[in-house]
Amino acid sequence: MSHTGDVIRGLYQAFGQTLGPSRWWPGDTPFEVAVGAILTQNTNWKNVEQAIANLKRADAMTEKGLRALPPAVLEDMIRPAGSFRIKTVRLTNFLDFLEQESGLDIEALGQHNLYDLRPKLLSVRGIGPETADSILCYALGKPTFVVDAYTFRMFARHGLVYEGMDYHELQETIMDALPQDVADYNEFHALVVRASKEWCSKSRPKCAACPARELLPDPERLPQ
């Protein structure tokens, strides 16, 4: 076993034992999860929840319901999520893609193979790797790992990110270390986010209190 794989599996075990099951991602339907993945770009989840609540009150949290909203109305409803004009365009682009690929049926979209579907999602203007993988993993149950800023920060502190490493290289490193299982990818990403908020913040890490402190490159010299 590689050192990198041992550290990744150790992080998973340490956070899982301390924090318990995550039960991610928040959303009542696959379509709601996909919409949430687009709305959460560059904002926090509490803001997204307000936008989703607005859409639900308007009975617009379905493929056809969202498609029926005039752009100006959609902009107003998702305003709490920020960048509402840009995100309205991105949601419209996603709906166009969904209509073309599966007749506005996200569950039918899930019948496509992961390796065929991912490049198609990435071709949708406004959907990058993190958003695409969030939709694939959390909405469609595909075995792919979501990498985000939390992942890069935590893994860099553990000596697992080299200079110039990109999204897909870090994703491949993590996926190689874990079973090829959507439940494991889902849970580990959720644990990384939760642990980052608890101990691995950007400005004030609490490494000495972290359950994975022994996995740091130099556990004897920890930020307090």
C-alpha atoms as one frame of an Amber mdcrd trajectory, in Angstrom:
protein
   0.000   0.000   0.000   1.230   3.514  -0.786   1.816   6.132   1.893  -0.652
   8.429   0.127  -3.354   5.772   0.129  -2.722   5.014   3.792  -3.127   8.688
   4.736  -6.338   9.064   2.724  -7.875   5.949   4.233  -6.694   7.118   7.648
  -8.442  10.457   7.209 -11.645   8.683   6.233 -11.494   6.422   9.270 -10.551
   9.155  11.758 -13.254  11.569  10.656 -15.881   8.863  10.330 -15.260   7.578
  13.846 -15.360  11.068  15.360 -18.110  12.764  13.358 -20.403   9.845  12.505
 -22.523   9.433   9.345 -23.065  12.531   7.206 -26.155  11.575   5.161 -25.373
  14.009   2.364 -26.465  15.672   0.017 -29.382  17.885   1.155 -32.231  17.534
  -1.326 -35.600  15.838  -1.652 -35.188  14.781  -5.295 -32.321  14.265  -7.752
 -33.408  17.404  -9.612 -33.339  19.483  -6.439 -29.822  18.214  -5.717 -28.685
  19.208  -9.224 -30.210  22.679  -8.900 -28.560  23.050  -5.502 -25.181  22.087
  -6.963 -25.455  24.952  -9.462 -26.812  27.474  -6.965 -24.117  26.778  -4.369
 -21.333  27.995  -6.647 -19.463  30.789  -4.810 -21.911  31.021  -1.927 -22.831
  29.176   1.262 -25.550  26.580   1.675 -27.788  28.753   3.874 -28.210  31.182
   0.983 -28.987  28.303  -1.354 -31.650  27.007   1.050 -33.472  30.333   0.827
 -33.444  30.203  -2.966 -34.652  26.593  -3.008 -37.435  27.465  -0.548 -38.579
  30.210  -2.934 -38.684  27.755  -5.841 -40.588  25.180  -3.802 -43.212  27.725
  -2.780 -43.774  28.422  -6.470 -44.006  24.683  -7.272 -40.991  25.200  -9.523
 -38.637  22.577  -8.094 -39.239  20.160 -10.962 -37.740  20.048 -14.413 -40.912
  21.329 -16.096 -41.728  23.718 -13.264 -38.362  25.454 -13.493 -38.504  25.492
 -17.286 -41.871  27.311 -17.134 -40.514  30.252 -15.118 -39.720  33.427 -17.060
 -36.056  34.384 -16.598 -36.902  37.542 -14.641 -39.038  35.556 -12.191 -36.331
  32.895 -11.792 -33.743  35.610 -11.154 -35.856  37.063  -8.380 -36.448  33.677
  -6.746 -32.795  32.667  -6.675 -31.522  36.123  -5.673 -30.553  34.929  -2.136
 -27.960  32.577  -3.690 -26.067  35.512  -5.207 -24.929  36.081  -8.811 -28.583
  35.470  -9.653 -28.382  36.585 -13.285 -25.387  34.359 -14.003 -26.960  31.420
 -12.171 -30.242  31.884 -14.050 -28.297  31.478 -17.297 -26.493  28.415 -15.903
 -29.736  26.800 -14.778 -31.220  27.505 -18.214 -28.178  25.950 -19.879 -28.564
  22.879 -17.676 -32.266  22.614 -18.533 -31.416  22.879 -22.238 -28.932  20.041
 -21.805 -31.435  17.985 -19.810 -34.120  18.453 -22.443 -31.774  17.473 -25.249
 -30.302  14.433 -23.479 -33.312  12.990 -21.639 -36.480  14.946 -22.402 -36.276
  16.934 -19.133 -36.101  13.769 -17.043 -33.066  13.748 -14.750 -33.637  10.147
 -13.677 -33.500   9.060 -17.321 -30.232  10.985 -17.589 -28.869   8.738 -14.862
 -29.174   5.719 -17.168 -26.161   6.980 -19.125 -22.705   5.608 -18.389 -20.602
   7.825 -16.085 -17.762   8.093 -18.586 -20.118   9.173 -21.376 -22.151  11.503
 -19.189 -19.401  13.422 -17.397 -17.853  15.009 -20.531 -21.323  16.003 -21.703
 -22.074  17.708 -18.385 -18.733  19.504 -18.502 -19.628  20.837 -21.951 -22.577
  22.745 -20.451 -21.570  26.379 -20.081 -21.276  27.240 -16.384 -20.799  23.678
 -15.135 -17.231  22.937 -14.063 -15.733  19.765 -12.588 -16.923  20.322  -9.007
 -20.521  21.048 -10.035 -20.557  18.210 -12.566 -19.259  15.701 -10.034 -21.731
  16.930  -7.403 -24.577  16.266  -9.843 -23.138  12.900 -10.879 -22.443  11.661
  -7.354 -25.223  13.158  -5.256 -28.074  13.459  -7.761 -27.388  10.497 -10.054
 -25.522   8.078  -7.777 -22.458   7.754 -10.004 -19.125   6.690  -8.453 -17.113
   9.906  -8.761 -15.450  12.000  -6.063 -16.158  15.710  -5.607 -13.047  17.823
  -5.055 -13.440  21.320  -3.635 -11.440  24.025  -1.846 -11.783  22.137   1.452
 -10.233  19.051  -0.126  -7.279  20.950  -1.561  -6.595  22.762   1.710  -6.782
  19.682   3.925  -4.811  17.459   1.570  -2.131  20.128   1.083  -1.668  20.314
   4.851  -1.243  16.554   4.887   1.424  16.700   2.192  -0.737  15.084  -0.481
  -0.955  18.004  -2.921   2.075  18.949  -4.997   2.642  22.294  -6.675   0.518
  22.642  -9.779  -1.703  19.659  -8.970  -5.081  20.097 -10.654  -8.610  18.977
  -9.845  -8.527  15.762 -11.792  -5.122  14.679 -10.481  -6.250  15.086  -6.868
  -9.544  13.381  -7.663  -7.752  10.402  -9.206  -5.432  10.132  -6.186  -8.376
   9.974  -3.802 -10.446   7.590  -5.908  -7.490   5.230  -6.277  -7.191   5.022
  -2.478 -10.827   4.141  -1.818 -13.186   1.396  -2.990 -14.901   2.290  -6.263
 -18.176   2.889  -4.481 -20.492   5.884  -4.666 -21.377   5.609  -0.966 -17.707
   5.858   0.045 -17.034   8.789  -2.304 -20.169  10.529  -1.047 -19.374  10.001
   2.620 -15.677  10.838   2.452 -16.293  14.142   0.694 -18.956  15.021   3.258
 -16.549  14.171   6.083 -13.791  16.314   4.547 -16.154  19.301   4.409 -17.381
  18.739   7.974 -13.871  18.221   9.337 -12.606  21.296   7.504 -15.236  23.456
   9.151 -14.500  21.910  12.544 -10.680  21.775  12.570  -9.113  22.654   9.212
 -10.225  26.234   8.620  -8.328  28.472   6.241  -7.027  30.989   8.764  -7.109
  29.221  12.131  -6.582  25.468  11.854  -7.010  23.476  15.059  -4.609  20.700
  14.160  -3.859  19.721  17.761  -7.546  18.933  18.341  -8.081  17.142  15.019
  -8.637  13.360  15.168  -6.349  13.014  12.123  -3.438  14.963  13.669  -1.141
  11.908  13.666  -1.432  11.734   9.888   0.173  15.160   9.393   3.708  15.210
   7.922   5.075  16.661  11.169   2.591  15.929  13.961   5.069  17.160  16.589
   4.781  20.746  15.327   1.067  21.448  15.216  -0.757  24.769  15.033  -2.841
  25.070  18.192
